[in-house]
Amino acid sequence: MKSKIPIFLVLVAALFVRIYLIVRDSVPFAYDMGRDLLWAKDISFYHIPTLIGPAASIWGVYFGPLWYYFLSIPLLISGGHPLSAVFFTASTIILTGALAYFLFFKYIGKQLAFILAIIILFSAALISISTFAFHANLLPLLTLLTIYFSFLAIVKNPLCISLSFLFVSLMFHADPAPAVVFTFFPIIIFIIFKLYKKRPVQTLLSSLVLYLVPFLPQILFELRNDFIQTKSLIAYFSGNNPSLSGQLPVVERFFNRIQVFFEFFTSSFSPENILLSTVLIILIIFGAVKINTSRFKNELKILFNINLTALILSFLIFTFPITVEIKTWYLYGLPIVFAFQITLAIVAIRKFHKLIPIFIIVFLLVNLKPLLFRNSEALKSDPALLSNQIEAIKFIESDSEGIDYTVYVYTPTIYDYSYQYLFWWQGKVKKIRFPQEFAYLPGQPSYVRNKNFYTVDPEETDIVYLIIEENQENEFYTKENWLKNFESYQLAWENNINGAIKIQKREK
């Protein structure tokens, strides 16, 4: 039991860091999170299932629904509190660090497993993504499990590769782009390590079945909706679907990808410190050579080369077949791959062992300092902060007590999904009276699924509150043009919340 105390303390510290940042800085509650919680609350509170998840970047294509069902759990437990989704998402990163230790210590030793857990739990990138709820934030956990079962397939039982295929398939519910990349990963592992030599038919069959199971909701959706996603994909690959942009010529794309991967590596493990990130990359390269040319425990070699394969495969597929711009969240699973490489490279440099405590201290300082000591006051001017949005709604509720009123929201993204969710939460769960109407403009077609379950047909009121986000404007949807819709109302007063959100009360 005593041997587990250090890892337990590290897990508690990692959890404390995340709680501190969330409480101190609030969390971003933007378009995506508002949309996702609106769908998830239908599952939690109205028992309406869904066969699809969020819309993908390709028009007409959707993720799998796992993310919505995942979010429905904390919403149900917390009574719909939006912060519960953030804490639940953060818990998956903590779980990833814990699993990295407990699944691998028997193969790489407790010391290396402990270092691996620290690198994962205190990576700047993995701390940052713990402070908001986003579908791609499931990628670190799914990546770790994919690597683990690929590793087991080599050192224990080839049938374990089928579980690797399962977790790769689940990545399509988190984000399709990295899922496409990692689909090739267990295939390459299957071939390189000759897993087909033992029970090939059983292994292939179980892999195929487990890979297809997570697609069943989407297959059913396709059958019900005239194969809309299939048609959209065909149109995209034939050039008739204008989704996604930013195509680059192959040479320019190659150097762009090197820059993207390097910048992501730096932001993950050495933010604001190019020197440390360069040293870590040199360490990984040296470790790769040393591990594969010297005598090391076979499990260490296999684990290092599995992760090296994942990295090379990711770079090649993101560089050549995928010609469009890479979004940062496509790479959210790679810190796990990098963490394994850094950890295993340490063992390749025997003289470095005595410096491990210094390495851990430097790593923690470099990764935690920018997060713990950043100017939190400057963040308060962000209109997407949950605390600012809740304050705006509470201010309106306090001022409008006992009267009928409507609320309209200006946000550059047009659709005010975050406010739609917050009004539902305040009204339905906290039993605070709904406005007669709450939308981005009067008389708009319904853009929130099942809103009629908790609202009635709106009536015109003499009192209108306008919530105006002080953000970079959409050139096709400006604040000036939006305000013209309310020229028949006289301005009664105007209030400002942290320089982020402006509230106007207007009367007829």
C-alpha positions as CSV (number, residue, x, y, z in Angstrom):
1,M,0.0,0.0,0.0
2,K,2.9,2.4,0.9
3,S,4.3,2.0,-2.6
4,K,1.1,3.5,-4.0
5,I,1.3,6.7,-1.9
6,P,3.5,8.7,-4.3
7,I,1.3,8.1,-7.3
8,F,-1.8,8.9,-5.2
9,L,-0.2,12.2,-4.1
10,V,0.6,13.0,-7.7
11,L,-3.0,12.3,-8.8
12,V,-4.3,14.5,-6.0
13,A,-1.9,17.3,-7.0
14,A,-2.9,17.1,-10.6
15,L,-6.6,17.2,-9.7
16,F,-6.0,20.2,-7.4
17,V,-4.2,22.2,-10.2
18,R,-7.2,21.7,-12.5
19,I,-9.7,22.6,-9.8
20,Y,-7.7,25.7,-8.9
21,L,-7.5,26.9,-12.6
22,I,-11.2,26.3,-13.2
23,V,-12.3,28.1,-10.0
24,R,-9.8,31.0,-10.5
25,D,-10.4,31.6,-14.2
26,S,-13.9,30.2,-14.8
27,V,-14.2,28.3,-18.1
28,P,-14.9,29.1,-21.7
29,F,-18.5,28.4,-22.5
30,A,-18.6,29.1,-26.2
31,Y,-20.7,27.9,-29.2
32,D,-19.5,24.3,-29.3
33,M,-20.0,23.6,-25.6
34,G,-23.4,25.3,-25.5
35,R,-24.5,23.2,-28.5
36,D,-23.2,20.0,-27.1
37,L,-24.9,20.5,-23.7
38,L,-28.2,21.3,-25.4
39,W,-28.1,17.9,-27.0
40,A,-26.8,16.1,-23.9
41,K,-29.6,17.6,-21.7
42,D,-32.2,16.1,-24.0
43,I,-30.7,12.7,-23.2
44,S,-30.4,13.4,-19.4
45,F,-33.7,15.2,-18.7
46,Y,-36.1,14.3,-21.6
47,H,-34.8,10.8,-22.3
48,I,-34.4,11.5,-26.0
49,P,-31.6,9.4,-27.5
50,T,-29.5,10.5,-30.5
51,L,-27.8,8.5,-33.2
52,I,-25.3,11.2,-34.2
53,G,-22.9,13.5,-32.4
54,P,-21.6,17.0,-33.3
55,A,-21.3,18.1,-36.9
56,A,-17.9,17.5,-38.5
57,S,-16.0,20.1,-40.5
58,I,-17.3,18.4,-43.7
59,W,-20.8,19.6,-44.3
60,G,-23.4,16.9,-43.8
61,V,-21.1,14.6,-41.8
62,Y,-21.4,14.0,-38.1
63,F,-19.4,12.4,-35.3
64,G,-20.6,9.4,-33.4
65,P,-22.9,10.1,-30.4
66,L,-20.6,8.9,-27.6
67,W,-19.7,12.5,-26.6
68,Y,-23.3,13.5,-26.0
69,Y,-23.9,10.4,-23.9
70,F,-20.7,11.1,-22.0
71,L,-21.9,14.6,-21.2
72,S,-25.3,13.5,-20.2
73,I,-23.9,11.7,-17.1
74,P,-22.5,14.7,-15.3
75,L,-25.5,16.8,-16.3
76,L,-27.9,14.3,-14.8
77,I,-25.8,14.0,-11.6
78,S,-25.4,17.8,-11.1
79,G,-28.9,19.0,-12.1
80,G,-27.6,20.4,-15.4
81,H,-24.8,22.6,-14.0
82,P,-22.5,23.4,-17.0
83,L,-19.3,23.2,-14.9
84,S,-20.0,19.5,-14.2
85,A,-19.2,18.7,-17.9
86,V,-15.8,20.4,-17.4
87,F,-15.0,18.5,-14.3
88,F,-16.1,15.2,-15.8
89,T,-13.9,15.9,-18.9
90,A,-11.0,16.8,-16.7
91,S,-11.4,13.5,-14.8
92,T,-10.7,11.6,-18.1
93,I,-7.2,13.2,-18.2
94,I,-6.6,12.3,-14.6
95,L,-7.8,8.8,-15.4
96,T,-5.4,8.7,-18.3
97,G,-2.4,9.5,-16.1
98,A,-3.5,6.9,-13.5
99,L,-4.0,4.2,-16.1
100,A,-0.6,5.0,-17.7
101,Y,1.0,4.2,-14.3
102,F,-1.1,1.1,-13.3
103,L,-1.2,-0.5,-16.8
104,F,2.5,-0.2,-17.6
105,F,4.5,-0.3,-14.4
106,K,4.8,-4.1,-14.6
107,Y,6.4,-3.7,-18.0
108,I,8.6,-0.7,-17.6
109,G,9.1,-0.5,-13.9
110,K,7.6,1.7,-11.2
111,Q,10.1,4.5,-11.6
112,L,9.5,5.0,-15.3
113,A,5.8,4.5,-15.0
114,F,5.8,7.2,-12.3
115,I,7.7,9.6,-14.6
116,L,5.3,8.7,-17.4
117,A,2.3,9.6,-15.2
118,I,3.9,12.9,-14.1
119,I,4.6,13.9,-17.8
120,I,1.0,13.1,-18.8
121,L,-0.7,14.7,-15.7
122,F,1.3,17.9,-15.8
123,S,1.7,18.4,-19.5
124,A,0.7,22.0,-20.1
125,A,-1.5,21.0,-23.0
126,L,-3.3,18.3,-21.1
127,I,-3.9,20.6,-18.2
128,S,-5.3,23.3,-20.5
129,I,-7.7,20.9,-22.2
130,S,-8.9,19.9,-18.7
131,T,-10.4,23.3,-18.2
132,F,-13.1,23.1,-20.9
133,A,-15.5,20.4,-22.3
134,F,-14.8,19.6,-25.9
135,H,-15.3,16.4,-27.8
136,A,-11.6,16.0,-28.8
137,N,-10.6,16.0,-25.1
138,L,-11.4,12.3,-25.1
139,L,-8.5,11.6,-27.5
140,P,-5.7,11.3,-24.8
141,L,-7.6,8.5,-23.0
142,L,-8.5,6.7,-26.2
143,T,-4.9,7.0,-27.5
144,L,-3.5,5.5,-24.3
145,L,-5.9,2.5,-24.5
146,T,-5.1,2.0,-28.2
147,I,-1.4,1.9,-27.5
148,Y,-1.9,-0.4,-24.4
149,F,-3.9,-3.1,-26.3
150,S,-1.5,-2.9,-29.3
151,F,1.3,-3.5,-26.9
152,L,-0.5,-6.4,-25.2
153,A,-1.2,-7.9,-28.6
154,I,2.6,-8.1,-29.2
155,V,3.8,-9.2,-25.8
156,K,0.9,-11.4,-24.7
157,N,-2.0,-12.3,-27.0
158,P,-2.6,-11.2,-30.6
159,L,-6.4,-11.1,-30.0
160,C,-5.8,-7.9,-27.9
161,I,-5.3,-6.0,-31.2
162,S,-9.1,-6.2,-31.6
163,L,-9.5,-4.0,-28.5
164,S,-7.1,-1.6,-30.1
165,F,-9.4,-1.4,-33.1
166,L,-12.4,-0.8,-30.8
167,F,-10.8,2.3,-29.2
168,V,-9.6,3.6,-32.6
169,S,-13.2,3.3,-33.7
170,L,-14.4,5.2,-30.7
171,M,-12.1,8.0,-31.8
172,F,-14.6,8.7,-34.5
173,H,-16.9,9.8,-31.8
174,A,-14.3,12.3,-30.5
175,D,-13.0,13.6,-33.8
176,P,-12.8,11.8,-37.2
177,A,-9.5,13.3,-38.4
178,P,-7.2,11.6,-35.8
179,A,-9.5,8.6,-36.0
180,V,-8.7,8.1,-39.7
181,V,-5.0,8.4,-38.9
182,F,-5.1,5.9,-36.0
183,T,-7.2,3.4,-38.0
184,F,-4.0,2.5,-39.8
185,F,-2.0,2.2,-36.6
186,P,-3.3,-1.3,-35.5
187,I,-3.1,-2.5,-39.1
188,I,0.6,-1.5,-39.3
189,I,1.2,-3.1,-35.9
190,F,-0.6,-6.3,-37.0
191,I,1.7,-6.5,-40.1
192,I,5.1,-5.4,-38.6
193,F,4.9,-7.6,-35.6
194,K,3.4,-10.5,-37.6
195,L,0.4,-11.0,-35.4
196,Y,-1.2,-12.9,-38.2
197,K,0.9,-16.0,-37.3
198,K,-1.3,-16.9,-34.4
199,R,-5.1,-17.4,-34.8
200,P,-5.3,-15.0,-37.8
201,V,-8.9,-15.7,-38.7
202,Q,-10.1,-15.2,-35.1
203,T,-8.0,-12.1,-34.7
204,L,-9.2,-10.5,-37.9
205,L,-12.8,-11.4,-37.3
206,S,-12.9,-10.0,-33.8
207,S,-11.1,-6.9,-34.9
208,L,-13.6,-6.2,-37.6
209,V,-16.6,-6.8,-35.4
210,L,-15.2,-4.5,-32.6
211,Y,-14.2,-1.8,-35.1
212,L,-17.7,-1.8,-36.6
213,V,-19.8,-1.8,-33.3
214,P,-19.3,1.9,-32.5
215,F,-20.5,2.8,-36.0
216,L,-23.9,1.1,-35.5
217,P,-25.7,4.3,-34.4
218,Q,-24.4,6.2,-37.5
219,I,-25.3,3.3,-39.8
220,L,-28.8,3.4,-38.4
221,F,-28.9,7.1,-38.9
222,E,-27.8,6.7,-42.5
223,L,-30.5,4.1,-43.2
224,R,-33.1,6.5,-41.8
225,N,-31.8,9.6,-43.6
226,D,-31.2,8.5,-47.1
227,F,-27.4,8.1,-46.6
228,I,-26.9,11.8,-46.2
229,Q,-23.4,11.4,-44.7
230,T,-22.3,9.0,-47.4
231,K,-23.4,11.4,-50.1
232,S,-21.7,14.3,-48.4
233,L,-18.4,12.4,-48.2
234,I,-18.7,11.4,-51.9
235,A,-19.3,15.0,-52.8
236,Y,-16.4,16.2,-50.7
237,F,-13.9,13.7,-52.3
238,S,-15.2,14.5,-55.8
239,G,-14.7,18.2,-55.2
240,N,-18.4,19.1,-55.1
241,N,-18.6,19.8,-51.3
242,P,-16.7,23.1,-50.4
243,S,-16.2,22.1,-46.8
244,L,-12.7,22.5,-45.3
245,S,-10.2,24.9,-46.7
246,G,-6.5,25.8,-46.5
247,Q,-5.1,23.3,-49.0
248,L,-1.3,23.8,-49.4
249,P,1.0,22.5,-52.2
250,V,2.9,19.4,-51.1
251,V,6.3,21.0,-50.4
252,E,4.9,23.9,-48.5
253,R,2.6,21.5,-46.7
254,F,5.5,19.3,-45.6
255,F,7.3,22.2,-43.9
256,N,4.0,23.5,-42.5
257,R,3.4,20.1,-40.8
258,I,6.9,20.1,-39.3
259,Q,6.2,23.6,-37.8
260,V,2.7,22.5,-36.6
261,F,4.0,19.4,-34.9
262,F,7.0,21.2,-33.3
263,E,4.8,24.1,-32.0
264,F,2.3,21.5,-30.6
265,F,5.1,19.6,-28.9
266,T,6.4,22.8,-27.4
267,S,3.0,23.9,-26.2
268,S,2.5,20.5,-24.7
269,F,5.7,20.1,-22.7
270,S,7.6,23.3,-22.6
271,P,5.4,26.3,-23.2
272,E,7.4,29.6,-23.6
273,N,10.6,27.6,-23.6
274,I,12.0,26.5,-27.0
275,L,15.3,25.4,-25.4
276,L,13.6,22.7,-23.3
277,S,11.5,21.4,-26.2
278,T,14.6,21.2,-28.4
279,V,16.4,19.3,-25.7
280,L,13.5,16.9,-25.3
281,I,13.3,16.3,-29.1
282,I,17.1,15.6,-29.2
283,L,16.6,13.2,-26.2
284,I,13.8,11.3,-28.1
285,I,16.0,11.0,-31.2
286,F,19.0,9.8,-29.2
287,G,16.8,7.4,-27.3
288,A,15.4,6.0,-30.5
289,V,18.9,5.2,-31.8
290,K,20.1,3.9,-28.5
291,I,17.1,1.7,-27.7
292,N,17.2,0.0,-31.1
293,T,21.0,-0.5,-31.3
294,S,21.8,-1.6,-27.7
295,R,20.6,-4.3,-25.3
296,F,17.5,-3.2,-23.6
297,K,14.5,-5.1,-22.1
298,N,12.4,-6.3,-25.0
299,E,9.2,-4.7,-23.7
300,L,10.9,-1.3,-23.6
301,K,12.0,-1.6,-27.2
302,I,8.5,-2.7,-28.3
303,L,6.7,0.1,-26.4
304,F,9.1,2.8,-27.7
305,N,8.7,1.5,-31.3
306,I,4.9,1.3,-31.1
307,N,4.8,5.0,-30.1
308,L,7.4,5.9,-32.8
309,T,5.2,4.2,-35.3
310,A,2.2,6.2,-34.1
311,L,4.1,9.4,-34.4
312,I,5.5,8.7,-37.9
313,L,2.2,7.5,-39.1
314,S,0.4,10.6,-37.8
315,F,2.9,12.9,-39.5
316,L,2.8,11.1,-42.8
317,I,-1.0,10.9,-43.1
318,F,-1.5,14.5,-41.9
319,T,1.1,15.7,-44.4
320,F,0.2,13.8,-47.6
321,P,-3.3,12.4,-47.9
322,I,-4.8,15.2,-45.7
323,T,-4.1,18.4,-47.6
324,V,-6.2,20.8,-45.6
325,E,-5.3,22.9,-42.5
326,I,-4.7,20.9,-39.4
327,K,-6.7,22.0,-36.4
328,T,-4.9,21.9,-33.1
329,W,-7.4,19.5,-31.5
330,Y,-6.6,16.9,-34.2
331,L,-3.4,16.3,-32.3
332,Y,-4.8,16.1,-28.7
333,G,-3.9,12.4,-28.5
334,L,-0.2,12.9,-29.4
335,P,0.9,14.1,-26.0
336,I,0.4,10.5,-24.9
337,V,2.7,9.3,-27.7
338,F,5.3,12.0,-26.9
339,A,5.1,11.2,-23.1
340,F,6.0,7.5,-23.8
341,Q,8.9,8.6,-26.0
342,I,10.3,11.0,-23.5
343,T,10.0,8.5,-20.6
344,L,11.5,5.6,-22.5
345,A,14.3,7.8,-23.9
346,I,15.4,8.6,-20.3
347,V,16.2,4.9,-19.7
348,A,18.4,4.9,-22.8
349,I,20.8,7.4,-21.2
350,R,22.1,5.6,-18.1
351,K,24.1,8.5,-16.8
352,F,20.9,10.6,-16.8
353,H,19.3,8.5,-14.1
354,K,20.8,10.5,-11.2
355,L,19.4,13.7,-12.8
356,I,15.8,12.4,-12.9
357,P,14.6,14.5,-9.8
358,I,16.1,17.6,-11.4
359,F,14.4,16.8,-14.7
360,I,11.0,16.4,-13.0
361,I,11.4,19.7,-11.1
362,V,12.3,21.6,-14.3
363,F,9.5,19.9,-16.2
364,L,6.9,20.9,-13.6
365,L,8.2,24.5,-13.3
366,V,8.2,25.0,-17.1
367,N,4.7,23.5,-17.5
368,L,3.0,24.9,-14.5
369,K,4.4,28.5,-14.3
370,P,2.6,29.9,-17.4
371,L,-0.7,28.4,-16.1
372,L,-0.5,29.2,-12.4
373,F,1.0,32.7,-12.7
374,R,-0.8,34.1,-15.7
375,N,-2.8,37.3,-15.5
376,S,-6.2,36.0,-14.6
377,E,-7.7,39.5,-14.5
378,A,-7.0,39.9,-18.2
379,L,-9.0,36.7,-18.9
380,K,-12.1,38.2,-17.3
381,S,-12.7,40.4,-20.4
382,D,-13.5,37.3,-22.5
383,P,-17.3,37.3,-23.3
384,A,-17.1,33.5,-23.7
385,L,-16.4,33.0,-20.0
386,L,-19.1,31.1,-18.2
387,S,-18.9,33.4,-15.2
388,N,-19.6,36.5,-17.4
389,Q,-22.5,34.8,-19.1
390,I,-24.1,33.7,-15.9
391,E,-23.6,37.1,-14.4
392,A,-25.4,38.7,-17.4
393,I,-28.4,36.4,-17.0
394,K,-28.6,36.9,-13.3
395,F,-28.5,40.6,-13.7
396,I,-31.4,40.5,-16.1
397,E,-33.4,38.2,-13.9
398,S,-32.9,40.5,-10.9
399,D,-34.0,43.6,-12.9
400,S,-37.0,42.0,-14.6
401,E,-38.6,40.5,-11.5
402,G,-42.4,40.4,-11.9
403,I,-42.6,41.6,-15.5
404,D,-42.7,39.9,-18.9
405,Y,-39.7,40.4,-21.0
406,T,-37.7,39.1,-23.9
407,V,-34.0,38.6,-24.4
408,Y,-32.0,38.7,-27.6
409,V,-28.3,37.9,-27.8
410,Y,-25.6,39.2,-30.2
411,T,-22.6,36.9,-30.6
412,P,-20.4,36.9,-33.7
413,T,-21.1,33.1,-34.2
414,I,-24.8,34.1,-34.7
415,Y,-26.3,31.2,-32.8
416,D,-26.4,31.8,-29.1
417,Y,-26.2,28.2,-28.0
418,S,-24.4,28.9,-24.7
419,Y,-27.1,31.3,-23.6
420,Q,-29.9,29.0,-24.8
421,Y,-28.5,26.3,-22.5
422,L,-28.0,28.7,-19.6
423,F,-31.6,30.0,-19.9
424,W,-32.8,26.4,-19.9
425,W,-30.7,25.6,-16.9
426,Q,-31.8,28.6,-14.9
427,G,-35.5,28.2,-15.9
428,K,-36.1,24.5,-16.0
429,V,-33.7,23.2,-13.4
430,K,-33.4,26.2,-11.0
431,K,-37.1,27.1,-11.5
432,I,-36.4,30.7,-12.4
433,R,-39.1,32.2,-14.8
434,F,-38.3,32.0,-18.5
435,P,-38.3,35.1,-20.7
436,Q,-41.2,35.2,-23.2
437,E,-38.6,34.7,-25.9
438,F,-34.8,34.2,-25.8
439,A,-33.0,34.0,-29.2
440,Y,-30.5,35.8,-31.3
441,L,-33.2,37.8,-33.2
442,P,-37.0,38.0,-33.0
443,G,-39.1,35.5,-34.9
444,Q,-36.4,33.2,-36.0
445,P,-37.1,29.6,-37.1
446,S,-36.3,27.1,-34.3
447,Y,-32.6,26.4,-34.1
448,V,-32.6,24.6,-30.7
449,R,-33.8,21.0,-30.8
450,N,-36.9,20.3,-28.6
451,K,-37.1,23.8,-27.2
452,N,-40.9,23.5,-27.3
453,F,-40.6,21.0,-24.4
454,Y,-39.9,23.8,-22.0
455,T,-41.2,27.0,-23.6
456,V,-44.5,28.3,-25.0
457,D,-45.2,30.4,-28.1
458,P,-43.7,33.8,-27.4
459,E,-45.7,36.9,-27.0
460,E,-44.4,40.4,-27.8
461,T,-43.4,42.4,-24.7
462,D,-42.7,46.0,-24.0
463,I,-39.4,45.2,-22.3
464,V,-36.5,43.9,-24.2
465,Y,-33.0,43.0,-22.9
466,L,-30.1,42.9,-25.3
467,I,-27.0,40.9,-24.4
468,I,-24.1,42.1,-26.6
469,E,-20.8,40.3,-26.6
470,E,-17.8,42.7,-26.9
471,N,-15.9,40.5,-29.3
472,Q,-14.3,40.6,-32.7
473,E,-17.3,41.0,-35.1
474,N,-18.4,38.8,-37.9
475,E,-18.0,41.0,-41.1
476,F,-21.2,39.4,-42.4
477,Y,-23.1,39.8,-39.2
478,T,-22.2,43.1,-37.5
479,K,-23.4,44.5,-34.2
480,E,-24.5,47.7,-35.9
481,N,-26.8,45.8,-38.3
482,W,-28.1,43.6,-35.5
483,L,-29.1,46.6,-33.4
484,K,-31.2,48.0,-36.2
485,N,-33.8,45.3,-35.4
486,F,-34.5,47.1,-32.1
487,E,-34.7,50.7,-33.2
488,S,-38.4,50.8,-32.3
489,Y,-37.4,50.4,-28.6
490,Q,-36.0,53.2,-26.5
491,L,-32.8,52.7,-24.5
492,A,-33.5,52.7,-20.8
493,W,-30.1,51.9,-19.5
494,E,-26.9,50.1,-20.4
495,N,-24.6,48.0,-18.1
496,N,-21.2,46.5,-18.7
497,I,-19.9,43.3,-17.3
498,N,-16.1,43.1,-17.0
499,G,-15.7,44.8,-20.4
500,A,-16.8,41.5,-21.9
501,I,-20.6,41.8,-22.2
502,K,-22.9,44.8,-22.6
503,I,-26.5,44.6,-21.4
504,Q,-29.1,47.0,-22.7
505,K,-32.6,47.4,-21.4
506,R,-35.0,48.8,-24.0
507,E,-38.6,49.8,-23.6
508,K,-41.4,50.6,-26.0
